[in-house]
Amino acid sequence: MINKESTIIKIQVNIDGTQIFKTNSIDLWPILGRVINSLDALPFVISVFVGKGKPPNLEEYLRPFLEELMALQSEDLECMGITYSIEMSSFVCDAPARAFLKVITAHTGYFGCERCNQKGVYDTVYHCTTFPEVTDVSLRTNASFRAQLNKQHHKGFSPLLELKIDMISCFPLDYMHLVLLGVFKRLLTIWTGHWSKKHFRHKLGTRESEQLEKRLRRIRLSYPEEFHRCSNINETRQATKSR
């Protein structure tokens, strides 16, 4: 049920891939939707792709979803005498999925930043691409993205360009890759002394490492069976024990 004070249905879409079985390479790529201004905002399935790896043809993968969405946006939706307009709120995806959907350079590339036009720098210590400039850099806009002014950022034309959405602000950056697998993972390797000798002065002591170990064990018990990142916790625990 939509909030009665609003005649706009705001839809949030999630697209990502997951491996169905550990013993083969069959992947599941669902397109999920959620009405964010509904009293019942549970996700629902829009469509599903099943195959080896990600969908080989982005156009074929997205076309049924795009046609239905554009029809709803142009004709609106009438329910119980009330006409509702459809509005795309955001596409919630992780970094690889965003690069796939927007047909852009991946986040590891020199022109992979989705918010500014600067060229990245390869960090020889941490072996990754970084974007150190925080001032005096031009920001990406919906207009510059659609015009592909920064050629190195684009690898083609995304079918999502047909939608009336902001190709920058409608794709929020994900916490997992930016913080958990970026900043926090780097801090954890420094604190446990598993990067290089010059970082040893930041190592945790024996008591702190034991406390971290106990907390990781305690936290792991509360994770549901569907949580797929338990292996990362095990790796962190082993790194802490063998420092």
N, C-alpha and C positions, 0 to 999 in steps of 0.2 A: 504494500500500500504506500503510495506516494504522499508525502506531507501535503495536506490540503491547502496550505498557504502558498504552494508553488505549483505552477503549471508547466514547469520544465523538468524533464527527466534527465538527470546527469549520469552518464554512463562512464564507468572506469573499466578499462580492458587490461587483462594480463595475458602475455604470451611468453611461453618458455618451453624448453624441452626437457624431458626426463627419460632415463633408461628404465624400461619396464622390468627386464630381467637382468640379473648379473651375468648370466651364462651366454647371452648373445648381444647383438648390436642393434636390436629393435628399439627405436625411440618413439616416445609419445609426445606430440606437440599440440596441446589443446589451446584454443582461444577461449578464454574465460571472461565473463562480463560481470559487473556488479553495479547496481543502481545506488549510488552513494547517498542520495537524499531520500531514500526509502526507509520506512519504519522496519522493513525486513531486508537488510542489505547483504544477504548471503550471496556468494558467488554462484553463477550458473554457467553451464557449458554452452558455447555458441557453435563451435565446430572442433573437430579433432583430426589431426594427421597422424598416421602410424606408418613407420617405415624405417629404413636404415639411415641413421643420421638425421639431420634437419631436412625440411622440405626442399627438394631440388629446384623447384620453381616457385619463387616468392609470389609471382603474379597469380598462378593457379591456386596457391595456398590461401591467399587473402581475398580473391575475387568474390566468392559467395558472400563472405562477411561484409565486404565493402558495398556490394550491390544492395544488400538488405538494409545496411545502415544509411546509405544515401537515399534510399526510397523512404525510409522512416523520417529522415530529416527534411525531405522535400514535401511530403504529404502530411506530416504530423501524425499523431495517434489520438483517436477518440475513444474514451472509455466512460461509460455512465454519464453521457451528456457533457463531459469535459474534454476539451482538446488540449493535448499535451505536445509540446515541442521537444525534440531530442537534441541533447547537447553532449558532445564528447568532453569529458573531464580530463582524462589523462590515459596514457599507456604506461603501465607499471611493468617494467622488464629489467633484467639484469644487464650488465654491460655488453656481453656477447649478443644477447637477443636484440638489444637496441641497435647495435651495429648491423645486424642482419635485416631488421625491419626497415631501417632508414637507409640502407645500402651505403654505408659510410665506412671509413677506415676504422679498424678495431681500436680499442682503448690502449693497446700496446704499440700502436703506430705513432710516427712522428707528428702526424696531423690528426690524432685521434681524439683530441679534447672536444667535447660537445658544447662547450660554453664560450670558448675564445678561439682566435685564429692563430695563436702562436705555434711555432714549431717546437716539438718536444726535444729533450736532451736525454741521451742514453746515460744512465748512471752505471758506471763500471764497478762500483762497490756492491750495489744491491741488484745489479743486472735487471734493470727495468727502465722504462721510459718515464721521465718526469716532466712536469710543466712548471718550472720555478718562477716564472714571471707572474706577479700579482697586480702590477700597475702598468700603465702605458701599453696595454694590449687591447686590440679591438675585439669586441664581443660579437658572437654570432647572433643574428636575428632571424626571424621567420622569413623576411624578405631576402636576406643574403643567402640563406640556406636554399630557398626555392630557386634563386638565380644561380646557385652553385658558384659564387664568387671565389671561394677558396677551393680550387679544383682538386688539390691533393687530399681534401677531406672526403670527397665523394667518389664512389665506385660505380655509380649508375643512378637511375631514377627510381625512387620508391613508389609503389602503388598508393601509399598513404598520402601522397601529394594531392590526390583527388579530393581528399576530405578538407573541410573548412576548419583546420586546426592549426595551432602554432607548433611548427616542427621542432621548436626548441623547448618552450615552457611546458608543452604537453607530455614531455618525456623526462620525468624527474630522475635524478641520478640515484643509484641504489646504495644504501648504507653498507651492504655486505662487502662489495668490492672496494669501496672507497675507504671504509674504516676498519672493518674486521679483517679483511684480507690485505689491506694496505697498511694503514698506520699502526693498528694494534698488533698485527702479526710481526711487523718490524720491531716494535717495542719489546714484544715477548722474546724474540730471538736475541735481542741485546741484553735483556734482563737475565736470561738464562745462560748467557755467555756462549751462544752458539753462532756467532757470526764471524768475528775476527778478534785477534788479541787486543787491538786498540780499544775495543769496547769493554774489556774485562773490568774496568773501573766502575761500570754500571751494573755489574752482576748482583743478583740477589744473594743474600747469605743463606746458609743451610736452613735456618729457622724459617725464613720467608719462603724458601722453595718448598719446604714441607707443608706450610700452610696453604700454598698454592695447590699442591698435590691433593690435599684433603678437600679443598673447595671444589676442585675439578671432579673428584670422585662423587662428592655429594650432589653437585649440579647434574651430573650425568644420569642419576637415578630418576630425576624428574622429567626427563625428555620422553616424549611419546615414541612409540615404535616407528611412526612414519618419518621421524627426523632422520635425514640422510647425512648429517655432518658429524656423526659420532666418531668417525675415523679421525677427523681433525683433532678431536679432544684426546684421543689415544696417542696421536703423534706428539701433541703438546706435553702430555704426561711423560712419555718416554724421554723427550728432550730435557724435561726438568729433572728426571731421575738420573740421567747419564751425563749431567753437566760436568 
